[in-house]
Amino acid sequence: MKKLRILLADDHTMVRQGLRKVLEERPEWQVIEAGDGREAVQLAEMHNPDVVVIDIAMPVLNGIEATRQILKRVPSTRVLVLSMYSDDAYVSQLLNAGASGYLLKDSADVDLLNAISAVAEQRSFFSPAVERLMQTGYTRTPADPVRDRYETLSAREREIFQLVAESRTNREIAAMLSISMGTVETHRAHIMDKLDLHSAAEIALYAVRRGIIR
C-alpha cells in the first residue's frame, strides 16, 4: 500500500513532535518535519508530499508565503493550515494562496485526522469557527476594495521583508537567499518605498501588525 506522505511544518519542536506522534499512529501515513517556512518549501520540492500541514507564524518564511511557494512548485500537493489564529485577514490570505483547509489548533485533537483525510481526498476542511467567518466577513466583498500595499510586493520582496523584520542583516539575508548584498539592498529600498516605511523598526512594527512575525 502506498503511504500518504505528510509534511508537518511548525517552528515549535514539542508541538511538531506531538502532532507527528498522533499522525504516525496510522501506519499508512508517513510524516516529514520542517521547522520553518523555507525548510517546508525545500522539503516539499524534495519529497512531493500529498498533504502539507502548516502553521502561519513561522520564522524565516511565514506560512502564507510558504503555501504560495509550495503550491507553485508542487501543484499536486494539498495544504492544510493548522493555526491558533482565526482572523479574517489570515483566512482570506491563506485561501487566496491556495490552501484547501484551515483547522484551529484548539480543535486539532478532535479534527486533525479527519481534516488531513479530507484534504488528501481532494475535499476541503474548515473548523466551525472558520466556516462561520467565511460565511460572514470573508464572503462579503466591498464594492471598492482598497488594495493592501503589502500585496504589491513581489514574492522575493515579501521574503526579504520578513527577514528584515526579524532583524537579519543584509549579509545574513544575502547568504540565506544566495543573492548579492547589493541585490538585498535594492529589494530593501523597493520594499520601504512601496510600503512607505523609513526604518527597520517601522518594518518590524508593520510585520507584527500584519501577524507576519510574533
GUDREN-44802 format. One record per residue (C-alpha): residue in three letters; x negated, y negated, z negated. Coordinates in steps of 0.2 Angstrom, whole numbers, padded with zeros to 4 digits, always signed. Each point is the difference from the previous one (the first is absolute). Layout:
# residues N
ALAXYZ ...
END
This chain:
# residues 214
MET+0000+0000+0000 LYS-0006-0017+0005 LYS-0003-0011-0016 LEU+0008-0017-0001 ARG-0015-0012-0001 ILE+0003-0015-0012 LEU-0011-0015-0003 LEU+0002-0007-0017 ALA-0006-0018-0002 ASP+0000-0009-0017 ASP-0015-0009-0008 HIS+0005+0006-0018 THR-0010+0017-0001 MET+0011+0007-0014 VAL+0016-0004+0009 ARG-0007+0007+0016 GLN-0006+0016-0008 GLY+0017+0002-0009 LEU+0010-0001+0016 ARG-0012+0012+0009 LYS+0003+0013-0014 VAL+0019-0001+0003 LEU-0002+0001+0019 GLU-0012+0014+0000 GLU+0013+0011-0010 ARG+0007+0003+0018 PRO-0013+0012+0007 GLU+0005-0005+0018 TRP-0005-0018-0004 GLN-0018-0006+0002 VAL-0005-0017-0008 ILE-0014-0012+0004 GLU-0004-0015-0011 ALA-0005-0018+0004 GLY-0004-0013-0013 ASP+0003-0016+0010 GLY+0008-0005+0016 ARG-0016+0000+0011 GLU-0004+0018-0005 ALA+0018+0005+0003 VAL-0002-0006+0018 GLN-0016+0009+0003 LEU+0007+0016-0008 ALA+0016-0001+0011 GLU-0011-0001+0016 MET-0011+0014-0006 HIS+0014+0012-0006 ASN+0016-0005+0010 PRO+0011+0003-0015 ASP+0019+0003+0002 VAL+0005-0012-0014 VAL-0009-0014-0008 VAL+0005-0005-0018 ILE-0006-0017-0003 ASP+0000-0013-0014 ILE+0001-0019+0005 ALA-0012-0009-0012 MET-0017+0008+0004 PRO-0017-0008+0001 VAL-0010-0002+0016 LEU+0016+0002+0011 ASN+0017-0001-0007 GLY+0014+0013+0004 ILE+0009-0011+0012 GLU-0016-0003+0011 ALA-0005+0018-0002 THR+0017+0006+0006 ARG-0001-0011+0016 GLN-0017+0007+0004 ILE+0004+0018-0004 LEU+0015+0000+0011 LYS-0009-0009+0014 ARG-0014+0013+0000 VAL+0010+0015-0005 PRO+0017-0003+0007 SER+0006+0018-0004 THR-0002-0003-0019 ARG+0015-0005-0011 VAL-0003-0012-0014 LEU+0009+0001-0017 VAL-0003-0015-0011 LEU-0001+0004-0019 SER+0000-0016-0010 MET+0005-0009-0016 TYR+0006-0015+0010 SER+0018-0001+0007 ASP-0001-0019+0006 ASP+0008-0004+0017 ALA-0016-0007+0007 TYR-0009+0017-0003 VAL+0014+0011+0007 SER+0002-0011+0015 GLN-0019+0000+0004 LEU-0002+0018-0002 LEU+0015+0004+0011 ASN-0006-0012+0013 ALA-0017+0009-0001 GLY+0008+0016+0004 ALA+0003+0009-0017 SER+0013+0014+0000 GLY+0004+0000-0018 TYR-0002-0010-0016 LEU+0000+0008-0017 LEU-0001-0009-0017 LYS-0013+0008-0012 ASP+0013+0000-0014 SER+0010+0013+0010 ALA-0015+0010+0007 ASP+0001+0014-0013 VAL+0018+0004+0007 ASP-0001-0005+0018 LEU-0018+0001+0006 LEU+0001+0018+0007 ASN+0017-0003+0009 ALA-0007-0017+0007 ILE-0015+0008+0007 SER+0010+0015+0008 ALA+0012-0013+0007 VAL-0013-0011+0008 ALA-0009+0016+0007 GLU+0016+0005+0008 GLN+0001-0016+0010 ARG+0013-0007-0012 SER-0001-0016-0011 PHE+0001+0000-0019 PHE+0003-0015-0012 SER+0002-0002-0018 PRO+0018-0006-0005 ALA-0006-0017-0005 VAL-0009-0002+0016 GLU+0015+0005+0010 ARG+0011-0013-0009 LEU-0013-0013+0004 MET+0000+0005+0018 GLN+0019-0001+0001 THR+0000-0018-0008 GLY-0015-0011+0002 TYR-0011+0009+0013 THR+0015+0002+0013 ARG+0004-0018-0001 THR-0010-0009+0013 PRO+0000-0019-0001 ALA+0006-0009+0016 ASP-0017-0010+0001 PRO-0013+0011-0009 VAL-0016-0009-0005 ARG-0015+0009+0005 ASP-0012+0004-0014 ARG-0017-0007+0003 TYR-0008+0016-0006 GLU+0008+0010+0014 THR-0009-0011+0013 LEU-0017+0007-0006 SER-0007+0014+0011 ALA-0003+0017-0007 ARG-0019-0003-0003 GLU+0004-0017-0008 ARG+0012+0008-0012 GLU-0014+0013-0005 ILE-0012-0014-0003 PHE+0013-0011-0009 GLN+0002+0014-0013 LEU-0018+0003-0002 VAL-0003-0019-0003 ALA+0014+0000-0012 GLU-0009+0014-0009 SER-0015-0011-0002 ARG-0011+0010+0012 THR-0014-0010+0008 ASN-0002-0003+0018 ARG-0015+0012+0000 GLU+0010+0014-0009 ILE+0015-0003+0013 ALA-0012+0001+0015 ALA-0008+0017-0007 MET+0017+0007-0004 LEU+0008-0004+0018 SER-0016+0003+0010 ILE+0000-0018+0007 SER-0012-0015-0001 MET+0001-0013-0014 GLY+0003-0013+0013 THR+0015+0009+0006 VAL+0006+0001-0018 GLU-0002-0018-0002 THR+0009-0004+0016 HIS+0015+0011-0005 ARG+0000-0008-0018 ALA+0001-0017+0008 HIS+0015+0005+0011 ILE+0009+0008-0015 MET-0002-0016-0010 ASP+0006-0011+0014 LYS+0015+0011+0004 LEU+0005+0001-0018 ASP-0005-0018-0004 LEU-0011+0006-0014 HIS-0016-0009-0005 SER-0009+0012-0012 ALA-0003+0018-0005 ALA+0010-0004-0016 GLU+0015-0006+0010 ILE-0001+0016+0011 ALA+0000+0011-0016 LEU+0015-0009-0007 TYR+0009+0002+0017 ALA-0004+0018+0000 VAL+0006+0003-0018 ARG+0017-0009+0004 ARG+0002+0011+0015 GLY-0004+0015-0010 ILE-0015+0005+0011 ILE-0011+0001-0016 ARG+0005+0002-0018 
END
